[in-house]
Amino acid sequence: MDAAGAYLRSGTPVGDRSVFASVLALFRVETGQAADAAAPADSQLKMAFDPLHIADALCTRARVEAALGQRERASRTLRRAQQAAPWYARVAAVRGRIAAEPQAGADTAGFAEAAGRGPLDDPWAAPRP
């Protein structure tokens, strides 16, 4: 196991393997190891068993895809997450986070709507004029 996995396993009280996979993937994204985050994100998705867990795993995967510069793919992944669990607020949070972190040369048109919303706005409401 790599150093990040060992650190998280020793210092994080996580009883669920799916949660551990998510934490490890997001830790790697946040520390600039996005290429290594794909495997734990895929592992989390394989363990998903209900709409909420599926949407959560897809949100993690979207974060990884965005960190790898695959913004269109991340947008499609978030749409799948919203279809799985339309009530899940993390979908809108991830969409907003990805929109707040544009990458050089990336097309952010799919994320522009989420960036214009306030934190208390209904993420499923019609866009503001």
ChimeraX attribute file (.defattr): number of C-alpha atoms within 10 A of each C-alpha:
attribute: neighborCount
match mode: 1-to-1
recipient: residues
	/A:1	6
	/A:2	6
	/A:3	8
	/A:4	14
	/A:5	17
	/A:6	12
	/A:7	12
	/A:8	15
	/A:9	15
	/A:10	10
	/A:11	9
	/A:12	11
	/A:13	9
	/A:14	14
	/A:15	9
	/A:16	8
	/A:17	12
	/A:18	21
	/A:19	16
	/A:20	20
	/A:21	24
	/A:22	23
	/A:23	22
	/A:24	23
	/A:25	29
	/A:26	22
	/A:27	17
	/A:28	20
	/A:29	22
	/A:30	14
	/A:31	9
	/A:32	13
	/A:33	16
	/A:34	21
	/A:35	14
	/A:36	14
	/A:37	27
	/A:38	21
	/A:39	16
	/A:40	22
	/A:41	25
	/A:42	17
	/A:43	17
	/A:44	25
	/A:45	22
	/A:46	12
	/A:47	15
	/A:48	16
	/A:49	9
	/A:50	11
	/A:51	16
	/A:52	17
	/A:53	19
	/A:54	21
	/A:55	26
	/A:56	27
	/A:57	27
	/A:58	27
	/A:59	29
	/A:60	30
	/A:61	28
	/A:62	28
	/A:63	30
	/A:64	27
	/A:65	22
	/A:66	23
	/A:67	22
	/A:68	18
	/A:69	18
	/A:70	15
	/A:71	25
	/A:72	18
	/A:73	14
	/A:74	27
	/A:75	21
	/A:76	14
	/A:77	22
	/A:78	25
	/A:79	18
	/A:80	17
	/A:81	25
	/A:82	24
	/A:83	13
	/A:84	18
	/A:85	18
	/A:86	17
	/A:87	13
	/A:88	17
	/A:89	14
	/A:90	17
	/A:91	25
	/A:92	22
	/A:93	16
	/A:94	18
	/A:95	24
	/A:96	21
	/A:97	16
	/A:98	23
	/A:99	21
	/A:100	15
	/A:101	11
	/A:102	16
	/A:103	15
	/A:104	7
	/A:105	7
	/A:106	12
	/A:107	14
	/A:108	18
	/A:109	10
	/A:110	15
	/A:111	20
	/A:112	15
	/A:113	16
	/A:114	20
	/A:115	18
	/A:116	14
	/A:117	15
	/A:118	10
	/A:119	12
	/A:120	6
	/A:121	9
	/A:122	12
	/A:123	21
	/A:124	11
	/A:125	7
	/A:126	8
	/A:127	11
	/A:128	7
	/A:129	3
